[in-house]
Amino acid sequence: MNQDNFPQYDRPFEALSRVDDETRALFYKKTYGHVALATLLFMVVETLLLQIDPLVNFMFSLAQGWSWLLVLGAFMWATSYAEKMAHTSHDRNQQYLGLLLFVVAEAVIFLPLIAMALQYQAMAGEESNLLSQAAVVTLSLFTALSAVVLITKKDFSFLKSILAVGFIIAIGLIIAGMIFGFDLGLLFSGAMVLLAAGTILYQTSNLVHKYHTDQYVGAALGLFSSLMLLFWYVLSIFMSRD
């Protein structure tokens, strides 16, 4: 990849809201291109991890009780660090390293859920296509929500505080469920799909209104994060249905 084709932080760059349509379209193309690459990399890494039976069994062993809280804590730390690298580093290589770290962290945290979905498919027989169905629904929702913002140019920055409160409540419910041993159920998954939809609107709004023309890696990471959150709970709903 020729680095000369990409802008660097040590040169002035304009806010995306102030540039012409051609420059804005190029930024969108780069951002969603990186989202697609991150998604493809996630699929590759996840496929490789699923071939390592000791790792799959280990993640399954951690998927219950307090041990899963430790996994979630490590995941939140890793993804927070990755986001910082992608958004604040002046080094383009550091930005890509942050995106890579984020993708790998997502692949690891998804490992027990994907393995369980594959087991569901195997038990259901050849007619079952659980993962593909969940992926199609997720991508359709992601595309539709993104299109709403890109077409209308509406500013959804007001969702920031609402989403923050929503995530705090969700984390509290997850912790309570692990402590007291109750299943959060389908209603919780549905609420989390709505929360994920809100993050997609918020992240896409940032893409339109907040970023500068050199920040497409960070923008892609934010969108990819929202996409993965949506996929987790759409897949959870499909598994509950089956």
N, C-alpha and C positions, 0 to 999 in steps of 0.2 A: 504494500500500500504506500503510495507516494505521499509523504507528509506535506509536501509543498502544496498539495491541493486542499489542505485543511488549515483554517485560521488558528492562530495561537493566541494565548492570553496576553502576551507582552505587546500586542498591538491593539489599538482602539477598535472596539466593535459596538455597533449600534443596538439599541433595544429593538426587538423584533417588531414591535408595534409601530416603529417609525420608518421601516424600510419599505422598498417597493414590493409589489406582488411577486415579481420573479425571485427576488432574494428570499422572501418569506416562503415561497413554494419550495425552494431549494432546501431551506432549513427543515421544513416539514418532511421532505423526502429523505433527508439524512436521518432525522429522528426516527421515523417509522421504519426506515431500513435497519437501523440499529435495534429497534424493538424486535423486528423479524429475526435478525441474526441472534439476538439474545434468546429468543424462543427456540430457535433451531438448536443452539448450543445447549440449552436446558434439556431438550429431548435427547441429544447425544450423550450428555453427561448422565442423565437419569438412566438411559439404557445401559450404559457401562456399569453404573453402580448396582443395578439390578442383577448383574451377572456375578456379583461378589456376595455369595450366600452368607458368609459370616457377618458382613456388614449389614445386610438386610435383617438377619436374625437379631443382631445387636440393636438396631433401631427399633425393631418390634418390642424388644425387652425394655426399651426406654419409653415406650409410647403409653405407659400407664403411670398414674400417680405422680408423686413428687419428682421422679426422674424426668418426666416430660416437661415439667416446669424448668428444670435445669437446661434441657435442650432448647426450649423456647427462649430462655434468657441468653444462651450462647448465640442463638439465631438472631435475636434482636441486636446484640452487641455487634456481630459480624456485619449485618446489613446496615446498621447505623454507620459503622466505620467505612463500609464500601460507599455509601451515599456521600459521606464527607469527602472521600477521595475523588469521586466523580464530579462533585459540585464545586469544590474549593481549590483543588490542585491546579497549579499553573502548568503542569507537565501533562501533555496529552497521553503519554504512556501510563501515567498514574491514573488518569481518568478511565482508560480502558481496563486497567488492572482492577479498579474499583468495580466496574461493571462485571468483569469476570468473577470476582469474589462474590458479588451478589448472586449471580447465576448459580454458582456452585453451592452457596448456602441454601438457595431455594431447592436445588436438586436433592440435597441431603435431607432437608426438613420434609420434603414431599415423599421420600422413599417409602415409609410405612404405608402411607395412603395409596400410592400407586401400586405397591405390591399387593395390598388388600383388594384393590379394584381388579387387578389381574386375576386374583383368586376367584373373585365373584364371577368374572367373565368365564373362567375355566369351568366353574360349577354350572353356569347357565347354559353352556354349550356353544356351538358355532354361531347360533343366531344372535348371541349377545355381543354388543359392540359398545359397551359402557363408556370407555375412555373416549372413543371417537365422538360419541353423541355429546358428552360433556364438553369436549373441546370445541365442537361446532357451535353449541349454544353460547359458550364463553366468548368465542371470537365474534359471533354475531352481535351479542350485547355490547362488547367492547367497541366494535365498529360503529354501531348505531349511536352509542353515547358520545363517542369521539366526533362523529359527523355532526351531531347537534351543536356542539361547541364550535367546531371549525366553520360551519355554515352560518350560524347566528352571530358568532363572535361574542357571545354573552360572557360576562365576567362572573365566574363562580367562586371567587376568592372568599365570599362570605361563608362558604361551607367549611372553612378551616377550623373554626372553633367548634362547629357542630360535629365534625369528624373526630376531632380530638376527644370530645366528651364521649362520643360513641365508642371509640377504641378503648377508653378507660373503663367504661361499663363492660365492654366485651371481655377485656382482660380480667376484670373482677369476677365475671360470671364463669370464665374458664377456670380460674383459680378455685372458686367456690365449688365448682363441679368436681374438681380433683380432690379437694379436701373432704367433701361430704359424700362423694361417690355417686352423684346423680348424673344422668345423661342429659345434655343440653337440648338434644332433639332437633326435629325438623324446623321448628319455629325459630330457633336460634340461627340455624343455617340460612333460613330465608332472610332474617334480619341482617345477617352478615353479607348476603348478596346485595341488599340495598345499600349497606355501608360501602361495599366495594364499588358499587355503581357511583356512589357519591365521590369516592376517591378518583375514579376515572374522569368524572366531570371536572373535579378540582385540578387534577394534573394536566388535563387537556387545556383547561382555562389558563394555567400557568404557561403552557406551551405558546398560547396565543398572546398573552398579555405581559408576562413577567421575564421571559428569557431574553438573552442577547444572542446574537448570531453565532457565537462560538460555543454555545452551551448545549449542543445537541446530544452529547453523551449523557450528561446529567438528566436532560429531559427524557431521553429514552429509558434511563434507569427508573425514573418515577413512573412512567407509563407501564413498564414491564412489571414493576412491583404491584401496581393496581390490577394488572391482568392476571398475575399469579394468585392474588388474594381472591379474585372473582372465581378463578378456575377451582381453587380449593373447595369453596363452598358450593359451587354448582356440582362438582363431582360428588361431594358429600350428600347432596340432595338426591342425585341419581342413585347412589348406593343405598340410601334409605328407602327409595322407591322400590328397588329390586329386592 
